[in-house]
Amino acid sequence: MSDHLKVTDDRLSVEEITEIVTSPSSGAVSVFIGTTRDNFNGKKVNRLEYEAYIPMAESEMKKICKQIREKWPEVENIGMHHRLGYVPIKDASVIIAVSSPHRKDAIEATQFGIDTFKATVPIWKKEYYEDDSSVWKENKECCFASNQS
């Protein structure tokens, strides 16, 4: 059982994270991929840019892994990768992968993982629009968002 956490400027790989979390005893691997979409609230998005204080982000990611293991003790391996810097349309900005002997635990743990990640991990996003404007977006789900103004 291991946790594989990465916050990187490099392009994320679904194959890499899947290979990392898969084990001989895992009958299920569940993967969530968050990608950059080309629109937000009717505005055309050209790209996203992410920033983070990596030690703080990794600390929160470790807490999520601990919570997953407490709620789903059968979970074998967990992978959480988030990309920083410029992320083009259709590229992955976050990938969460979980392996377990049975699919229900893997699927539920993956859902919990991404929901909790978005609510607690301090990674900030800037959207760049077609009209050359841009805006830093706080994560509406994040517990830190209400403290910023």
N, CA, C and O atoms as a GROMACS GRO file, in nm:
protein
  596
    1MET      N    1   0.085  -0.118   0.000
    1MET     CA    2   0.000   0.000   0.000
    1MET      C    3   0.089   0.124   0.000
    1MET      O    4   0.178   0.139   0.084
    2SER      N    5   0.063   0.210  -0.096
    2SER     CA    6   0.143   0.332  -0.102
    2SER      C    7   0.063   0.446  -0.165
    2SER      O    8  -0.035   0.426  -0.236
    3ASP      N    9   0.110   0.567  -0.135
    3ASP     CA   10   0.051   0.689  -0.188
    3ASP      C   11   0.153   0.756  -0.278
    3ASP      O   12   0.270   0.769  -0.242
    4HIS      N   13   0.109   0.797  -0.395
    4HIS     CA   14   0.196   0.860  -0.494
    4HIS      C   15   0.142   0.999  -0.523
    4HIS      O   16   0.040   1.014  -0.591
    5LEU      N   17   0.211   1.099  -0.471
    5LEU     CA   18   0.166   1.238  -0.483
    5LEU      C   19   0.264   1.314  -0.570
    5LEU      O   20   0.386   1.300  -0.558
    6LYS      N   21   0.208   1.396  -0.659
    6LYS     CA   22   0.296   1.477  -0.746
    6LYS      C   23   0.227   1.607  -0.780
    6LYS      O   24   0.111   1.609  -0.823
    7VAL      N   25   0.299   1.716  -0.761
    7VAL     CA   26   0.259   1.849  -0.807
    7VAL      C   27   0.373   1.892  -0.898
    7VAL      O   28   0.486   1.908  -0.852
    8THR      N   29   0.345   1.912  -1.026
    8THR     CA   30   0.451   1.925  -1.125
    8THR      C   31   0.416   2.021  -1.237
    8THR      O   32   0.298   2.047  -1.263
    9ASP      N   33   0.517   2.074  -1.301
    9ASP     CA   34   0.498   2.154  -1.422
    9ASP      C   35   0.487   2.066  -1.547
    9ASP      O   36   0.454   2.114  -1.655
   10ASP      N   37   0.516   1.938  -1.531
   10ASP     CA   38   0.516   1.846  -1.645
   10ASP      C   39   0.374   1.802  -1.682
   10ASP      O   40   0.283   1.804  -1.599
   11ARG      N   41   0.357   1.764  -1.806
   11ARG     CA   42   0.229   1.710  -1.853
   11ARG      C   43   0.198   1.583  -1.777
   11ARG      O   44   0.286   1.500  -1.753
   12LEU      N   45   0.071   1.567  -1.738
   12LEU     CA   46   0.030   1.450  -1.661
   12LEU      C   47   0.001   1.332  -1.754
   12LEU      O   48  -0.041   1.348  -1.868
   13SER      N   49   0.024   1.212  -1.701
   13SER     CA   50   0.006   1.090  -1.780
   13SER      C   51  -0.090   0.995  -1.709
   13SER      O   52  -0.064   0.950  -1.598
   14VAL      N   53  -0.201   0.965  -1.776
   14VAL     CA   54  -0.296   0.868  -1.724
   14VAL      C   55  -0.230   0.730  -1.715
   14VAL      O   56  -0.250   0.657  -1.618
   15GLU      N   57  -0.153   0.695  -1.815
   15GLU     CA   58  -0.085   0.566  -1.816
   15GLU      C   59   0.011   0.553  -1.698
   15GLU      O   60   0.016   0.448  -1.634
   16GLU      N   61   0.086   0.659  -1.670
   16GLU     CA   62   0.183   0.655  -1.560
   16GLU      C   63   0.114   0.633  -1.425
   16GLU      O   64   0.153   0.545  -1.349
   17ILE      N   65   0.012   0.711  -1.397
   17ILE     CA   66  -0.054   0.701  -1.266
   17ILE      C   67  -0.128   0.568  -1.253
   17ILE      O   68  -0.132   0.510  -1.144
   18THR      N   69  -0.185   0.518  -1.362
   18THR     CA   70  -0.253   0.389  -1.359
   18THR      C   71  -0.153   0.277  -1.330
   18THR      O   72  -0.180   0.189  -1.249
   19GLU      N   73  -0.040   0.281  -1.396
   19GLU     CA   74   0.065   0.181  -1.374
   19GLU      C   75   0.115   0.186  -1.230
   19GLU      O   76   0.141   0.082  -1.169
   20ILE      N   77   0.128   0.305  -1.175
   20ILE     CA   78   0.178   0.322  -1.038
   20ILE      C   79   0.083   0.260  -0.936
   20ILE      O   80   0.128   0.195  -0.841
   21VAL      N   81  -0.047   0.279  -0.953
   21VAL     CA   82  -0.142   0.233  -0.851
   21VAL      C   83  -0.185   0.088  -0.869
   21VAL      O   84  -0.232   0.026  -0.774
   22THR      N   85  -0.170   0.031  -0.988
   22THR     CA   86  -0.213  -0.106  -1.012
   22THR      C   87  -0.121  -0.204  -0.941
   22THR      O   88   0.001  -0.187  -0.939
   23SER      N   89  -0.182  -0.307  -0.882
   23SER     CA   90  -0.104  -0.412  -0.815
   23SER      C   91  -0.160  -0.548  -0.853
   23SER      O   92  -0.272  -0.556  -0.905
   24PRO      N   93  -0.085  -0.654  -0.828
   24PRO     CA   94  -0.135  -0.788  -0.861
   24PRO      C   95  -0.265  -0.823  -0.788
   24PRO      O   96  -0.345  -0.903  -0.839
   25SER      N   97  -0.288  -0.766  -0.671
   25SER     CA   98  -0.408  -0.801  -0.595
   25SER      C   99  -0.522  -0.702  -0.615
   25SER      O  100  -0.629  -0.718  -0.557
   26SER      N  101  -0.501  -0.599  -0.698
   26SER     CA  102  -0.609  -0.503  -0.722
   26SER      C  103  -0.696  -0.553  -0.837
   26SER      O  104  -0.649  -0.578  -0.948
   27GLY      N  105  -0.825  -0.568  -0.806
   27GLY     CA  106  -0.920  -0.608  -0.909
   27GLY      C  107  -0.986  -0.488  -0.974
   27GLY      O  108  -1.062  -0.502  -1.070
   28ALA      N  109  -0.956  -0.368  -0.920
   28ALA     CA  110  -1.018  -0.247  -0.973
   28ALA      C  111  -0.922  -0.130  -0.961
   28ALA      O  112  -0.851  -0.114  -0.862
   29VAL      N  113  -0.921  -0.048  -1.064
   29VAL     CA  114  -0.852   0.080  -1.062
   29VAL      C  115  -0.951   0.183  -1.113
   29VAL      O  116  -1.003   0.171  -1.224
   30SER      N  117  -0.977   0.283  -1.030
   30SER     CA  118  -1.067   0.391  -1.069
   30SER      C  119  -0.983   0.516  -1.090
   30SER      O  120  -0.894   0.547  -1.011
   31VAL      N  121  -1.011   0.588  -1.200
   31VAL     CA  122  -0.932   0.705  -1.235
   31VAL      C  123  -1.026   0.822  -1.265
   31VAL      O  124  -1.123   0.808  -1.340
   32PHE      N  125  -0.996   0.937  -1.207
   32PHE     CA  126  -1.064   1.062  -1.242
   32PHE      C  127  -0.962   1.152  -1.310
   32PHE      O  128  -0.850   1.168  -1.262
   33ILE      N  129  -1.002   1.211  -1.422
   33ILE     CA  130  -0.916   1.304  -1.496
   33ILE      C  131  -0.989   1.436  -1.509
   33ILE      O  132  -1.096   1.442  -1.571
   34GLY      N  133  -0.934   1.541  -1.452
   34GLY     CA  134  -0.988   1.676  -1.470
   34GLY      C  135  -0.913   1.745  -1.581
   34GLY      O  136  -0.791   1.759  -1.574
   35THR      N  137  -0.985   1.790  -1.685
   35THR     CA  138  -0.921   1.850  -1.802
   35THR      C  139  -0.961   1.997  -1.818
   35THR      O  140  -1.062   2.041  -1.762
   36THR      N  141  -0.882   2.070  -1.893
   36THR     CA  142  -0.912   2.210  -1.924
   36THR      C  143  -1.018   2.215  -2.032
   36THR      O  144  -1.000   2.160  -2.141
   37ARG      N  145  -1.129   2.280  -2.002
   37ARG     CA  146  -1.235   2.295  -2.103
   37ARG      C  147  -1.222   2.432  -2.170
   37ARG      O  148  -1.154   2.521  -2.118
   38ASP      N  149  -1.286   2.448  -2.283
   38ASP     CA  150  -1.269   2.569  -2.364
   38ASP      C  151  -1.370   2.679  -2.335
   38ASP      O  152  -1.381   2.776  -2.410
   39ASN      N  153  -1.447   2.665  -2.223
   39ASN     CA  154  -1.546   2.769  -2.194
   39ASN      C  155  -1.576   2.773  -2.044
   39ASN      O  156  -1.557   2.675  -1.972
   40PHE      N  157  -1.622   2.889  -2.001
   40PHE     CA  158  -1.669   2.906  -1.863
   40PHE      C  159  -1.770   3.020  -1.862
   40PHE      O  160  -1.738   3.132  -1.901
   41ASN      N  161  -1.892   2.991  -1.818
   41ASN     CA  162  -1.999   3.091  -1.811
   41ASN      C  163  -2.013   3.173  -1.940
   41ASN      O  164  -2.025   3.295  -1.936
   42GLY      N  165  -2.012   3.104  -2.052
   42GLY     CA  166  -2.032   3.170  -2.180
   42GLY      C  167  -1.910   3.238  -2.238
   42GLY      O  168  -1.917   3.294  -2.348
   43LYS      N  169  -1.798   3.236  -2.168
   43LYS     CA  170  -1.674   3.297  -2.220
   43LYS      C  171  -1.584   3.188  -2.276
   43LYS      O  172  -1.575   3.078  -2.222
   44LYS      N  173  -1.519   3.220  -2.386
   44LYS     CA  174  -1.426   3.128  -2.451
   44LYS      C  175  -1.294   3.129  -2.375
   44LYS      O  176  -1.230   3.234  -2.362
   45VAL      N  177  -1.252   3.013  -2.324
   45VAL     CA  178  -1.127   2.998  -2.249
   45VAL      C  179  -1.019   2.947  -2.345
   45VAL      O  180  -1.040   2.849  -2.416
   46ASN      N  181  -0.904   3.015  -2.345
   46ASN     CA  182  -0.791   2.973  -2.429
   46ASN      C  183  -0.697   2.878  -2.357
   46ASN      O  184  -0.639   2.788  -2.418
   47ARG      N  185  -0.681   2.898  -2.224
   47ARG     CA  186  -0.591   2.814  -2.146
   47ARG      C  187  -0.610   2.844  -1.998
   47ARG      O  188  -0.675   2.942  -1.961
   48LEU      N  189  -0.554   2.759  -1.916
   48LEU     CA  190  -0.550   2.780  -1.772
   48LEU      C  191  -0.406   2.783  -1.726
   48LEU      O  192  -0.316   2.730  -1.791
   49GLU      N  193  -0.386   2.847  -1.612
   49GLU     CA  194  -0.255   2.847  -1.549
   49GLU      C  195  -0.276   2.821  -1.400
   49GLU      O  196  -0.363   2.882  -1.338
   50TYR      N  197  -0.197   2.730  -1.344
   50TYR     CA  198  -0.211   2.694  -1.203
   50TYR      C  199  -0.086   2.730  -1.125
   50TYR      O  200   0.026   2.721  -1.176
   51GLU      N  201  -0.108   2.772  -1.000
   51GLU     CA  202   0.002   2.800  -0.907
   51GLU      C  203  -0.029   2.733  -0.774
   51GLU      O  204  -0.146   2.712  -0.740
   52ALA      N  205   0.075   2.699  -0.701
   52ALA     CA  206   0.057   2.638  -0.569
   52ALA      C  207   0.181   2.659  -0.485
   52ALA      O  208   0.291   2.677  -0.537
   53TYR      N  209   0.161   2.657  -0.356
   53TYR     CA  210   0.272   2.645  -0.262
   53TYR      C  211   0.285   2.495  -0.239
   53TYR      O  212   0.210   2.437  -0.161
   54ILE      N  213   0.380   2.433  -0.305
   54ILE     CA  214   0.387   2.287  -0.316
   54ILE      C  215   0.391   2.217  -0.179
   54ILE      O  216   0.318   2.119  -0.162
   55PRO      N  217   0.471   2.260  -0.082
   55PRO     CA  218   0.471   2.188   0.046
   55PRO      C  219   0.332   2.185   0.112
   55PRO      O  220   0.293   2.084   0.171
   56MET      N  221   0.259   2.295   0.104
   56MET     CA  222   0.124   2.300   0.162
   56MET      C  223   0.028   2.211   0.083
   56MET      O  224  -0.054   2.141   0.142
   57ALA      N  225   0.036   2.214  -0.048
   57ALA     CA  226  -0.050   2.131  -0.132
   57ALA      C  227  -0.025   1.983  -0.104
   57ALA      O  228  -0.119   1.905  -0.088
   58GLU      N  229   0.102   1.943  -0.097
   58GLU     CA  230   0.135   1.803  -0.070
   58GLU      C  231   0.090   1.760   0.069
   58GLU      O  232   0.047   1.646   0.088
   59SER      N  233   0.099   1.849   0.165
   59SER     CA  234   0.053   1.818   0.301
   59SER      C  235  -0.097   1.789   0.301
   59SER      O  236  -0.141   1.694   0.366
   60GLU      N  237  -0.174   1.870   0.230
   60GLU     CA  238  -0.319   1.846   0.221
   60GLU      C  239  -0.349   1.717   0.145
   60GLU      O  240  -0.443   1.646   0.180
   61MET      N  241  -0.271   1.687   0.043
   61MET     CA  242  -0.291   1.564  -0.033
   61MET      C  243  -0.266   1.442   0.056
   61MET      O  244  -0.338   1.343   0.047
   62LYS      N  245  -0.165   1.449   0.141
   62LYS     CA  246  -0.138   1.339   0.235
   62LYS      C  247  -0.254   1.319   0.331
   62LYS      O  248  -0.288   1.205   0.365
   63LYS      N  249  -0.316   1.428   0.374
   63LYS     CA  250  -0.433   1.417   0.463
   63LYS      C  251  -0.548   1.346   0.393
   63LYS      O  252  -0.618   1.265   0.454
   64ILE      N  253  -0.568   1.376   0.266
   64ILE     CA  254  -0.676   1.311   0.190
   64ILE      C  255  -0.649   1.162   0.180
   64ILE      O  256  -0.741   1.081   0.197
   65CYS      N  257  -0.526   1.124   0.152
   65CYS     CA  258  -0.491   0.982   0.144
   65CYS      C  259  -0.520   0.912   0.276
   65CYS      O  260  -0.573   0.801   0.278
   66LYS      N  261  -0.486   0.977   0.385
   66LYS     CA  262  -0.512   0.919   0.518
   66LYS      C  263  -0.663   0.901   0.539
   66LYS      O  264  -0.706   0.797   0.589
   67GLN      N  265  -0.742   1.001   0.500
   67GLN     CA  266  -0.887   0.992   0.514
   67GLN      C  267  -0.944   0.878   0.428
   67GLN      O  268  -1.032   0.805   0.472
   68ILE      N  269  -0.893   0.865   0.307
   68ILE     CA  270  -0.938   0.756   0.219
   68ILE      C  271  -0.910   0.622   0.285
   68ILE      O  272  -0.996   0.534   0.286
   69ARG      N  273  -0.791   0.606   0.340
   69ARG     CA  274  -0.754   0.478   0.401
   69ARG      C  275  -0.838   0.448   0.525
   69ARG      O  276  -0.865   0.332   0.555
   70GLU      N  277  -0.878   0.553   0.596
   70GLU     CA  278  -0.965   0.532   0.713
   70GLU      C  279  -1.105   0.490   0.670
   70GLU      O  280  -1.165   0.402   0.732
   71LYS      N  281  -1.158   0.551   0.564
   71LYS     CA  282  -1.294   0.522   0.518
   71LYS      C  283  -1.304   0.393   0.436
   71LYS      O  284  -1.405   0.323   0.443
   72TRP      N  285  -1.200   0.362   0.361
   72TRP     CA  286  -1.197   0.243   0.275
   72TRP      C  287  -1.069   0.166   0.303
   72TRP      O  288  -0.972   0.179   0.228
   73PRO      N  289  -1.065   0.085   0.410
   73PRO     CA  290  -0.943   0.017   0.449
   73PRO      C  291  -0.890  -0.084   0.346
   73PRO      O  292  -0.774  -0.124   0.353
   74GLU      N  293  -0.974  -0.126   0.251
   74GLU     CA  294  -0.931  -0.220   0.148
   74GLU      C  295  -0.852  -0.152   0.035
   74GLU      O  296  -0.791  -0.220  -0.047
   75VAL      N  297  -0.854  -0.019   0.031
   75VAL     CA  298  -0.781   0.052  -0.076
   75VAL      C  299  -0.633   0.016  -0.069
   75VAL      O  300  -0.572   0.013   0.038
   76GLU      N  301  -0.577  -0.012  -0.185
   76GLU     CA  302  -0.436  -0.051  -0.192
   76GLU      C  303  -0.345   0.068  -0.219
   76GLU      O  304  -0.265   0.106  -0.133
   77ASN      N  305  -0.356   0.126  -0.337
   77ASN     CA  306  -0.267   0.236  -0.375
   77ASN      C  307  -0.349   0.357  -0.418
   77ASN      O  308  -0.458   0.345  -0.474
   78ILE      N  309  -0.292   0.474  -0.391
   78ILE     CA  310  -0.357   0.601  -0.426
   78ILE      C  311  -0.257   0.686  -0.503
   78ILE      O  312  -0.140   0.696  -0.464
   79GLY      N  313  -0.302   0.746  -0.611
   79GLY     CA  314  -0.221   0.840  -0.686
   79GLY      C  315  -0.295   0.971  -0.700
   79GLY      O  316  -0.413   0.973  -0.736
   80MET      N  317  -0.226   1.082  -0.672
   80MET     CA  318  -0.283   1.216  -0.692
   80MET      C  319  -0.176   1.300  -0.759
   80MET      O  320  -0.070   1.327  -0.702
   81HIS      N  321  -0.206   1.342  -0.881
   81HIS     CA  322  -0.112   1.426  -0.956
   81HIS      C  323  -0.184   1.554  -0.998
   81HIS      O  324  -0.298   1.548  -1.047
   82HIS      N  325  -0.119   1.667  -0.980
   82HIS     CA  326  -0.175   1.795  -1.027
   82HIS      C  327  -0.068   1.870  -1.104
   82HIS      O  328   0.049   1.874  -1.064
   83ARG      N  329  -0.108   1.928  -1.212
   83ARG     CA  330  -0.017   2.003  -1.298
   83ARG      C  331  -0.019   2.151  -1.260
   83ARG      O  332  -0.124   2.206  -1.226
   84LEU      N  333   0.096   2.214  -1.266
   84LEU     CA  334   0.110   2.358  -1.245
   84LEU      C  335   0.150   2.424  -1.376
   84LEU      O  336   0.187   2.357  -1.472
   85GLY      N  337   0.144   2.556  -1.376
   85GLY     CA  338   0.182   2.631  -1.495
   85GLY      C  339   0.071   2.629  -1.599
   85GLY      O  340  -0.046   2.609  -1.568
   86TYR      N  341   0.111   2.650  -1.723
   86TYR     CA  342   0.020   2.658  -1.836
   86TYR      C  343  -0.036   2.520  -1.869
   86TYR      O  344   0.039   2.424  -1.885
   87VAL      N  345  -0.169   2.511  -1.878
   87VAL     CA  346  -0.235   2.385  -1.914
   87VAL      C  347  -0.329   2.413  -2.031
   87VAL      O  348  -0.431   2.480  -2.014
   88PRO      N  349  -0.296   2.364  -2.151
   88PRO     CA  350  -0.379   2.391  -2.269
   88PRO      C  351  -0.514   2.320  -2.263
   88PRO      O  352  -0.535   2.229  -2.183
   89ILE      N  353  -0.604   2.362  -2.348
   89ILE     CA  354  -0.736   2.300  -2.362
   89ILE      C  355  -0.719   2.151  -2.388
   89ILE      O  356  -0.632   2.109  -2.465
   90LYS      N  357  -0.802   2.071  -2.323
   90LYS     CA  358  -0.808   1.925  -2.331
   90LYS      C  359  -0.700   1.853  -2.251
   90LYS      O  360  -0.710   1.732  -2.232
   91ASP      N  361  -0.598   1.922  -2.204
   91ASP     CA  362  -0.496   1.855  -2.123
   91ASP      C  363  -0.546   1.835  -1.980
   91ASP      O  364  -0.631   1.909  -1.932
   92ALA      N  365  -0.491   1.734  -1.914
   92ALA     CA  366  -0.527   1.705  -1.776
   92ALA      C  367  -0.458   1.802  -1.681
   92ALA      O  368  -0.338   1.828  -1.693
   93SER      N  369  -0.535   1.855  -1.587
   93SER     CA  370  -0.477   1.937  -1.481
   93SER      C  371  -0.468   1.859  -1.352
   93SER      O  372  -0.384   1.889  -1.267
   94VAL      N  373  -0.555   1.758  -1.335
   94VAL     CA  374  -0.551   1.675  -1.214
   94VAL      C  375  -0.593   1.533  -1.251
   94VAL      O  376  -0.684   1.512  -1.332
   95ILE      N  377  -0.523   1.436  -1.190
   95ILE     CA  378  -0.560   1.296  -1.205
   95ILE      C  379  -0.556   1.232  -1.067
   95ILE      O  380  -0.457   1.243  -0.994
   96ILE      N  381  -0.664   1.164  -1.032
   96ILE     CA  382  -0.672   1.088  -0.908
   96ILE      C  383  -0.696   0.943  -0.948
   96ILE      O  384  -0.785   0.915  -1.028
   97ALA      N  385  -0.617   0.851  -0.893
   97ALA     CA  386  -0.634   0.709  -0.923
   97ALA      C  387  -0.627   0.629  -0.793
   97ALA      O  388  -0.544   0.657  -0.706
   98VAL      N  389  -0.714   0.531  -0.782
   98VAL     CA  390  -0.720   0.447  -0.662
   98VAL      C  391  -0.738   0.302  -0.704
   98VAL      O  392  -0.819   0.271  -0.791
   99SER      N  393  -0.660   0.214  -0.642
   99SER     CA  394  -0.677   0.071  -0.666
   99SER      C  395  -0.726   0.002  -0.539
   99SER      O  396  -0.694   0.042  -0.427
  100SER      N  397  -0.804  -0.102  -0.561
  100SER     CA  398  -0.854  -0.183  -0.450
  100SER      C  399  -0.894  -0.320  -0.504
  100SER      O  400  -0.903  -0.337  -0.626
  101PRO      N  401  -0.917  -0.416  -0.417
  101PRO     CA  402  -0.959  -0.547  -0.465
  101PRO      C  403  -1.094  -0.543  -0.538
  101PRO      O  404  -1.118  -0.622  -0.629
  102HIS      N  405  -1.182  -0.450  -0.497
  102HIS     CA  406  -1.317  -0.445  -0.553
  102HIS      C  407  -1.351  -0.305  -0.602
  102HIS      O  408  -1.304  -0.206  -0.546
  103ARG      N  409  -1.434  -0.296  -0.707
  103ARG     CA  410  -1.461  -0.169  -0.774
  103ARG      C  411  -1.531  -0.066  -0.687
  103ARG      O  412  -1.501   0.053  -0.697
  104LYS      N  413  -1.623  -0.109  -0.601
  104LYS     CA  414  -1.700  -0.013  -0.523
  104LYS      C  415  -1.608   0.075  -0.438
  104LYS      O  416  -1.624   0.197  -0.436
  105ASP      N  417  -1.513   0.014  -0.369
  105ASP     CA  418  -1.420   0.091  -0.287
  105ASP      C  419  -1.336   0.186  -0.372
  105ASP      O  420  -1.316   0.302  -0.336
  106ALA      N  421  -1.287   0.138  -0.487
  106ALA     CA  422  -1.204   0.221  -0.574
  106ALA      C  423  -1.283   0.341  -0.627
  106ALA      O  424  -1.234   0.454  -0.628
  107ILE      N  425  -1.406   0.317  -0.670
  107ILE     CA  426  -1.487   0.425  -0.727
  107ILE      C  427  -1.524   0.527  -0.619
  107ILE      O  428  -1.509   0.647  -0.640
  108GLU      N  429  -1.572   0.479  -0.505
  108GLU     CA  430  -1.610   0.571  -0.397
  108GLU      C  431  -1.490   0.650  -0.345
  108GLU      O  432  -1.502   0.770  -0.319
  109ALA      N  433  -1.376   0.585  -0.330
  109ALA     CA  434  -1.256   0.653  -0.281
  109ALA      C  435  -1.208   0.758  -0.381
  109ALA      O  436  -1.160   0.864  -0.341
  110THR      N  437  -1.219   0.729  -0.509
  110THR     CA  438  -1.179   0.826  -0.612
  110THR      C  439  -1.270   0.948  -0.608
  110THR      O  440  -1.222   1.061  -0.615
  111GLN      N  441  -1.399   0.926  -0.597
  111GLN     CA  442  -1.494   1.039  -0.589
  111GLN      C  443  -1.464   1.124  -0.465
  111GLN      O  444  -1.458   1.246  -0.474
  112PHE      N  445  -1.446   1.060  -0.352
  112PHE     CA  446  -1.412   1.132  -0.228
  112PHE      C  447  -1.280   1.206  -0.248
  112PHE      O  448  -1.266   1.321  -0.205
  113GLY      N  449  -1.184   1.141  -0.313
  113GLY     CA  450  -1.053   1.202  -0.334
  113GLY      C  451  -1.060   1.332  -0.411
  113GLY      O  452  -1.002   1.432  -0.369
  114ILE      N  453  -1.130   1.333  -0.524
  114ILE     CA  454  -1.136   1.456  -0.604
  114ILE      C  455  -1.221   1.562  -0.536
  114ILE      O  456  -1.187   1.680  -0.540
  115ASP      N  457  -1.332   1.521  -0.475
  115ASP     CA  458  -1.416   1.620  -0.406
  115ASP      C  459  -1.340   1.686  -0.291
  115ASP      O  460  -1.348   1.808  -0.274
  116THR      N  461  -1.269   1.607  -0.215
  116THR     CA  462  -1.194   1.662  -0.101
  116THR      C  463  -1.073   1.742  -0.150
  116THR      O  464  -1.039   1.845  -0.092
  117PHE      N  465  -1.010   1.695  -0.256
  117PHE     CA  466  -0.897   1.768  -0.316
  117PHE      C  467  -0.940   1.910  -0.352
  117PHE      O  468  -0.875   2.007  -0.315
  118LYS      N  469  -1.051   1.920  -0.426
  118LYS     CA  470  -1.099   2.052  -0.470
  118LYS      C  471  -1.141   2.140  -0.352
  118LYS      O  472  -1.136   2.262  -0.361
  119ALA      N  473  -1.182   2.077  -0.243
  119ALA     CA  474  -1.229   2.152  -0.126
  119ALA      C  475  -1.116   2.194  -0.033
  119ALA      O  476  -1.134   2.287   0.046
  120THR      N  477  -1.000   2.128  -0.039
  120THR     CA  478  -0.898   2.155   0.063
  120THR      C  479  -0.758   2.186   0.013
  120THR      O  480  -0.681   2.249   0.085
  121VAL      N  481  -0.722   2.144  -0.107
  121VAL     CA  482  -0.584   2.162  -0.154
  121VAL      C  483  -0.568   2.301  -0.215
  121VAL      O  484  -0.639   2.335  -0.310
  122PRO      N  485  -0.476   2.381  -0.161
  122PRO     CA  486  -0.460   2.519  -0.208
  122PRO      C  487  -0.381   2.529  -0.339
  122PRO      O  488  -0.260   2.551  -0.340
  123ILE      N  489  -0.452   2.511  -0.449
  123ILE     CA  490  -0.396   2.530  -0.582
  123ILE      C  491  -0.485   2.633  -0.651
  123ILE      O  492  -0.607   2.618  -0.655
  124TRP      N  493  -0.422   2.737  -0.705
  124TRP     CA  494  -0.496   2.849  -0.762
  124TRP      C  495  -0.491   2.844  -0.914
  124TRP      O  496  -0.391   2.804  -0.973
  125LYS      N  497  -0.602   2.888  -0.976
  125LYS     CA  498  -0.619   2.877  -1.119
  125LYS      C  499  -0.644   3.016  -1.180
  125LYS      O  500  -0.721   3.095  -1.126
  126LYS      N  501  -0.577   3.044  -1.291
  126LYS     CA  502  -0.602   3.165  -1.368
  126LYS      C  503  -0.655   3.124  -1.504
  126LYS      O  504  -0.596   3.042  -1.574
  127GLU      N  505  -0.770   3.183  -1.541
  127GLU     CA  506  -0.829   3.155  -1.671
  127GLU      C  507  -0.794   3.267  -1.768
  127GLU      O  508  -0.804   3.386  -1.735
  128TYR      N  509  -0.752   3.228  -1.888
  128TYR     CA  510  -0.721   3.322  -1.995
  128TYR      C  511  -0.829   3.308  -2.102
  128TYR      O  512  -0.857   3.198  -2.150
  129TYR      N  513  -0.891   3.422  -2.137
  129TYR     CA  514  -1.005   3.421  -2.228
  129TYR      C  515  -0.967   3.468  -2.368
  129TYR      O  516  -0.862   3.528  -2.389
  130GLU      N  517  -1.055   3.438  -2.462
  130GLU     CA  518  -1.037   3.473  -2.603
  130GLU      C  519  -1.022   3.625  -2.624
  130GLU      O  520  -0.952   3.668  -2.715
  131ASP      N  521  -1.087   3.704  -2.539
  131ASP     CA  522  -1.082   3.850  -2.554
  131ASP      C  523  -0.957   3.912  -2.489
  131ASP      O  524  -0.953   4.033  -2.469
  132ASP      N  525  -0.857   3.830  -2.457
  132ASP     CA  526  -0.730   3.870  -2.396
  132ASP      C  527  -0.742   3.910  -2.249
  132ASP      O  528  -0.644   3.955  -2.190
  133SER      N  529  -0.859   3.894  -2.190
  133SER     CA  530  -0.872   3.917  -2.046
  133SER      C  531  -0.835   3.789  -1.972
  133SER      O  532  -0.829   3.681  -2.031
  134SER      N  533  -0.812   3.802  -1.843
  134SER     CA  534  -0.782   3.686  -1.759
  134SER      C  535  -0.828   3.716  -1.618
  134SER      O  536  -0.846   3.831  -1.579
  135VAL      N  537  -0.848   3.609  -1.540
  135VAL     CA  538  -0.893   3.626  -1.403
  135VAL      C  539  -0.844   3.507  -1.319
  135VAL      O  540  -0.850   3.392  -1.362
  136TRP      N  541  -0.796   3.539  -1.198
  136TRP     CA  542  -0.764   3.434  -1.102
  136TRP      C  543  -0.895   3.385  -1.044
  136TRP      O  544  -0.979   3.466  -1.003
  137LYS      N  545  -0.914   3.255  -1.041
  137LYS     CA  546  -1.038   3.196  -0.992
  137LYS      C  547  -1.011   3.126  -0.860
  137LYS      O  548  -0.917   3.047  -0.848
  138GLU      N  549  -1.096   3.156  -0.762
  138GLU     CA  550  -1.089   3.078  -0.641
  138GLU      C  551  -1.181   2.959  -0.660
  138GLU      O  552  -1.282   2.967  -0.729
  139ASN      N  553  -1.146   2.849  -0.598
  139ASN     CA  554  -1.228   2.730  -0.608
  139ASN      C  555  -1.347   2.748  -0.516
  139ASN      O  556  -1.331   2.755  -0.394
  140LYS      N  557  -1.465   2.755  -0.572
  140LYS     CA  558  -1.586   2.778  -0.493
  140LYS      C  559  -1.608   2.668  -0.390
  140LYS      O  560  -1.675   2.690  -0.289
  141GLU      N  561  -1.552   2.550  -0.416
  141GLU     CA  562  -1.565   2.437  -0.323
  141GLU      C  563  -1.464   2.444  -0.211
  141GLU      O  564  -1.479   2.375  -0.110
  142CYS      N  565  -1.359   2.524  -0.226
  142CYS     CA  566  -1.248   2.523  -0.132
  142CYS      C  567  -1.283   2.596  -0.003
  142CYS      O  568  -1.342   2.703  -0.003
  143CYS      N  569  -1.244   2.533   0.106
  143CYS     CA  570  -1.271   2.593   0.238
  143CYS      C  571  -1.194   2.723   0.257
  143CYS      O  572  -1.232   2.805   0.339
  144PHE      N  573  -1.085   2.742   0.183
  144PHE     CA  574  -1.007   2.865   0.196
  144PHE      C  575  -1.072   2.981   0.122
  144PHE      O  576  -1.042   3.097   0.151
  145ALA      N  577  -1.161   2.952   0.026
  145ALA     CA  578  -1.218   3.055  -0.060
  145ALA      C  579  -1.295   3.161   0.022
  145ALA      O  580  -1.287   3.280  -0.010
  146SER      N  581  -1.367   3.120   0.123
  146SER     CA  582  -1.447   3.217   0.199
  146SER      C  583  -1.360   3.308   0.284
  146SER      O  584  -1.406   3.412   0.331
  147ASN      N  585  -1.235   3.270   0.304
  147ASN     CA  586  -1.144   3.353   0.385
  147ASN      C  587  -1.070   3.455   0.302
  147ASN      O  588  -0.999   3.540   0.357
  148GLN      N  589  -1.084   3.449   0.171
  148GLN     CA  590  -1.012   3.541   0.083
  148GLN      C  591  -1.108   3.647   0.032
  148GLN      O  592  -1.219   3.615  -0.009
  149SER      N  593  -1.067   3.770   0.035
  149SER     CA  594  -1.147   3.878  -0.024
  149SER      C  595  -1.062   3.999  -0.045
  149SER      O  596  -1.111   4.101  -0.094
   0.00000   0.00000   0.00000
